[in-house]
Amino acid sequence: MPKIIEHFGLVFYFYANEHEPIHVHVSYNEFESFFEDGILTDIQTRNVRGIEPLPVKQLKDTRKVVEEYTLIIVEKWIDFFVLNKKTNGNKITKRI
């Protein structure tokens, strides 16, 4: 499960056996949601079955990070799932 971004307690990652469309899972403590679209241009939030969704504040913060880092998320997806490259996580230490 490659971790791709950390931002103030939010952890963005892919599961190793993912499927298209391109999407990213985000967890915060025991909560998890995922964000998807063909290329993350019209971002859709979805809940993960059996897990409580992210709280409202974290959903807003996550949307900002996904919007700001869309190209990095897509690049890391391609690296990991298409090119079979190892991906390194980015730690974001400034508020967006």
N, C-alpha and C positions, 0 to 999 in steps of 0.2 A: 504494500500500500504506500505508494510514493506521496510524501508530504510535499506540497509545492509552495505554500505561503503560510506564514504565521503573522497575525496582526492583533495585538492586544487581547490575547486569549482565544481568538478565532483561529481554527486550524483548517486549512484548505487542502484537500487531498483527492486522489483518485483511488478506487479499488483496483487491484491488479487484474481483475477479470471484467473490466468495464465494457460497455457497448456504446454505439453511437446513438443519438447525437452527442457531440462533445458536451460534457457537463462536469461540474466540480461539486464534491461533497464538502460541507462545512460543518464542523462541530464546535460546540462551546459547552464545556463541562459535559453533562449527560444529554444535551440537546443536539439534534442534527437535522439539517435540511440540505437540499441540493438545488443547484442553479443550472439551467440548461437552455440551449437553443442550438441551432445548426452551427453557428459561429458566435454564439453569445451576443448577438446584436439586439434581439428583443428578449431580454432575460426573463425567464419564467422560474418562479420558485415552486418547489415541490417538497412535500413532506416525505420522510422515509417511513415506510410501514413499520409499526411497532416501536417507534422512537418518537419522543416528544419533539416538536419542531422548535427551531430557535426562537427565543423571546423577541418581541417586537424591536427593541433597541438593537439587538445583535443582527436581526434581519436587515435593518436599515444600514448598519455599518457594513455588513457583508455585501449588500447591493453596491455600495460605494466602492468597495475594494474590487469587486468583480468588474464594475464599469471601468475603473482606472487601470486594471491589470488584465483586461481581456486578451490582449495580444500575447502576454506572457503565459496565460492559462492555455491558450490554443497552441502555442509553441511547445509547451511542456507536454501536452497531450500527444502532439505529433512525434516529439522526441521519444516518448515512452511507448506509445502504442503502435506507431508506424515504423519508426527507425530503431526500436528496441534499445534505446540509449537510457542510461541511468540519469535521473533528474535530481537536481539539488534544490532544496527548499530555499525560498527567500524569506528573510525575517524583516518585516516592515516595522520600523520603530517611530514613524511619524504619523500623526492623525491625518486622515484623509477628509 
